[in-house]
Amino acid sequence: MMTDDNTRPMPAARLAVAATLALVSGPALAAGLEFEVTLPQPEASPAYRPYLAAWIEEPGSKEIRGTVAVWYDTRLRDNLGRGFLRDLRSWWRAEGEKLDLPADGLSGPTRGPGTHKVAVAPENAALTGLSAGDYVLAVEVSREDGGRETLRAPFRWGDAENSAEVTGEREITRLKVTANP
């Protein structure tokens, strides 16, 4: 619908312009690192949601370059959920104990069974210092009265988009990482 002075575009035209801008800016928004983690439906009942830590490490040396996600029970009073993070043993000893949690852009609530997609922005501290080369995304999951599992998926930073997928056995069904520097 046009205005009387014919200076404003019609609503449909504005919608078309917005859709075009979204398509044009789409690839720029996809820059960074993205991972999908699939958590299985546990057989035991009741089943607690698992805690999760995800980080980038050097291949072979397991030197942590930075944490990209931490899921834990953020709703417990007096930050009691943080205490259970030590069950994520590999991550906790190397990095978690030093972090001031909850951390903006890293911390989030636990999630139930299903596939969960996490986008790590290029401004994330773990990505800003990465030089071009090969790295590993490690994801560790621990469940109360359940198991613990760590999966590692390789990726290359600094080149074109690339991805890798690995499968787990108990606490993580699948981990897929996509790097788009």
KEVEX-504644 format. One line per field, with one value per residue (C-alpha): x, y, z. Coordinates in nm, 3 decimals, always signed. Layout:
<sites>
xx <- c(X/...)
yy <- c(Y/...)
zz <- c(Z/...)
</sites>
This chain:
<sites>
xx <- c(+0.000/+0.151/+0.130/-0.034/+0.297/+0.427/+0.757/+0.732/+0.759/+0.474/+0.488/+0.544/+0.839/+0.990/+0.950/+1.123/+1.413/+1.450/+1.445/+1.709/+1.933/+1.895/+2.003/+2.299/+2.418/+2.362/+2.715/+2.871/+2.663/+2.780/+3.146/+3.298/+3.269/+2.953/+2.898/+2.609/+2.599/+2.341/+2.256/+2.079/+1.767/+1.899/+1.762/+1.767/+1.484/+1.495/+1.753/+1.932/+2.038/+2.411/+2.667/+2.877/+3.202/+3.334/+3.678/+3.939/+4.270/+4.592/+4.589/+4.809/+4.911/+4.561/+4.665/+4.342/+4.321/+3.993/+3.649/+3.358/+3.061/+2.973/+2.629/+2.542/+2.255/+2.266/+1.940/+2.067/+2.092/+2.432/+2.581/+2.576/+2.563/+2.920/+3.037/+2.929/+3.138/+3.440/+3.276/+3.387/+3.734/+3.942/+3.809/+3.794/+4.159/+4.290/+4.061/+3.738/+3.882/+4.030/+3.714/+3.492/+3.146/+2.887/+3.072/+2.899/+2.876/+2.995/+2.761/+2.417/+2.165/+2.182/+1.989/+1.787/+1.806/+1.822/+2.048/+2.167/+2.341/+2.590/+2.731/+3.060/+3.106/+3.441/+3.480/+3.488/+3.817/+3.891/+3.878/+4.040/+4.388/+4.380/+4.630/+4.565/+4.612/+4.467/+4.274/+4.035/+3.698/+3.663/+3.325/+3.298/+2.965/+2.897/+2.563/+2.472/+2.427/+2.534/+2.847/+3.107/+3.229/+3.462/+3.462/+3.714/+3.641/+3.922/+3.883/+4.103/+4.103/+4.203/+4.100/+3.766/+3.469/+3.528/+3.356/+3.406/+3.176/+3.246/+3.018/+3.012/+2.895/+2.704/+2.660/+2.714/+2.563/+2.718/+2.940/+2.973/+3.195/+3.194/+3.461/+3.405/+3.686)
yy <- c(+0.000/+0.332/+0.661/+0.972/+1.136/+0.816/+0.825/+0.509/+0.165/-0.078/-0.336/-0.620/-0.432/-0.383/-0.753/-0.840/-0.608/-0.764/-1.117/-1.023/-0.873/-1.187/-1.404/-1.181/-1.161/-1.534/-1.661/-1.385/-1.497/-1.856/-1.771/-1.932/-2.281/-2.483/-2.820/-3.058/-3.302/-3.579/-3.700/-4.038/-4.123/-4.297/-4.637/-4.573/-4.393/-4.129/-3.995/-3.672/-3.429/-3.449/-3.180/-3.092/-2.912/-2.840/-2.704/-2.667/-2.845/-2.906/-3.246/-3.499/-3.279/-3.220/-2.867/-2.674/-2.356/-2.247/-2.352/-2.292/-2.425/-2.542/-2.681/-2.731/-2.675/-2.297/-2.281/-2.434/-2.188/-2.068/-2.185/-2.548/-2.675/-2.556/-2.813/-3.103/-2.974/-3.154/-3.475/-3.353/-3.468/-3.403/-3.052/-2.963/-3.040/-2.863/-2.559/-2.563/-2.510/-2.176/-2.038/-1.785/-1.933/-1.858/-1.711/-1.502/-1.681/-2.012/-2.118/-2.257/-2.495/-2.870/-3.019/-3.336/-3.611/-3.504/-3.317/-2.977/-2.724/-2.479/-2.186/-2.038/-1.683/-1.585/-1.330/-1.609/-1.600/-1.962/-1.877/-1.533/-1.661/-1.960/-1.952/-2.152/-2.522/-2.846/-2.858/-3.084/-3.005/-3.213/-3.265/-3.432/-3.537/-3.664/-3.772/-3.813/-4.184/-4.242/-4.256/-4.019/-3.996/-3.773/-3.746/-3.560/-3.436/-3.289/-2.967/-2.730/-2.359/-2.095/-2.263/-2.315/-2.460/-2.816/-3.063/-3.393/-3.632/-3.895/-4.135/-4.230/-4.527/-4.428/-4.064/-3.902/-4.062/-3.827/-3.521/-3.313/-3.007/-2.753/-2.484/-2.178/-1.931)
zz <- c(+0.000/-0.105/+0.085/-0.056/-0.142/-0.309/-0.114/+0.094/-0.062/-0.043/+0.241/-0.010/-0.158/+0.187/+0.256/-0.072/+0.011/+0.357/+0.212/-0.045/+0.224/+0.434/+0.142/+0.060/+0.421/+0.494/+0.427/+0.638/+0.935/+0.890/+0.958/+1.262/+1.400/+1.432/+1.589/+1.626/+1.914/+1.938/+2.286/+2.307/+2.502/+2.816/+2.906/+3.281/+3.453/+3.586/+3.347/+3.423/+3.156/+3.097/+3.161/+2.856/+2.785/+2.435/+2.359/+2.086/+2.125/+1.936/+1.765/+1.936/+2.229/+2.368/+2.466/+2.509/+2.300/+2.454/+2.570/+2.331/+2.534/+2.885/+2.968/+3.332/+3.572/+3.593/+3.791/+4.116/+4.401/+4.517/+4.185/+4.306/+3.947/+3.900/+4.155/+3.935/+3.644/+3.789/+3.661/+3.317/+3.422/+3.111/+3.060/+3.429/+3.502/+3.194/+3.168/+3.367/+3.711/+3.596/+3.432/+3.603/+3.546/+3.430/+3.132/+2.867/+2.536/+2.685/+2.964/+2.908/+3.058/+3.015/+2.725/+2.684/+2.423/+2.058/+1.819/+1.935/+1.712/+1.863/+1.665/+1.784/+1.657/+1.503/+1.786/+2.045/+2.239/+2.147/+1.775/+1.763/+1.840/+1.605/+1.323/+1.008/+1.070/+1.199/+1.525/+1.712/+1.864/+2.181/+2.346/+2.686/+2.836/+3.187/+3.330/+3.697/+3.767/+3.409/+3.205/+3.072/+2.714/+2.516/+2.136/+1.921/+1.568/+1.354/+1.155/+0.959/+1.039/+0.787/+0.462/+0.298/+0.483/+0.600/+0.829/+1.007/+1.186/+1.452/+1.637/+2.001/+2.200/+2.514/+2.609/+2.268/+1.960/+1.704/+1.684/+1.368/+1.342/+1.058/+1.031/+0.813/+0.887)
</sites>
